[in-house]
């Protein structure tokens, strides 16, 4: 015996799209520990000093900080972007890092939603980038 249900094509399409978006969101979420991460004051100072030396003015309080394991297969483009700013993440792939995110106040175009991310491992800044939080965003080197 077969049970036949009549489902509208539109309902089926909306359900499939919602499932696909949920799957995509789960795949893109950073993998991090479930324990709360408290930013050590000396690491925040280290980040602020690094950004200052690179010529970036930021709000002194990080918008966020999270600990996660750096992917072992970052793209060559991203690794090159890091090298442009004087960082080499190749030795840090697969390691646990802490990412600090700061709001940038002096981006040359005057764009408002520019963020600076710095990666810290064992008390040293090992990487970082600038990115836009807008829908037409960008990611670029910390080097001015």
Secondary structure, 3 states (H helix, E strand, C coil): CCCCCCCCHHHHHHHHHHHHHHHHHHHHCCCECCCCCCCCHHHHHHHHHHHHHCCCCECCCCCEEEEEECCCCCCHHHHHHHHHCCCCHHHHCCCEEEEEEEEECCCCCCCCCEEEEEEEECCEEEEEEEEECCCCCCEECCCC
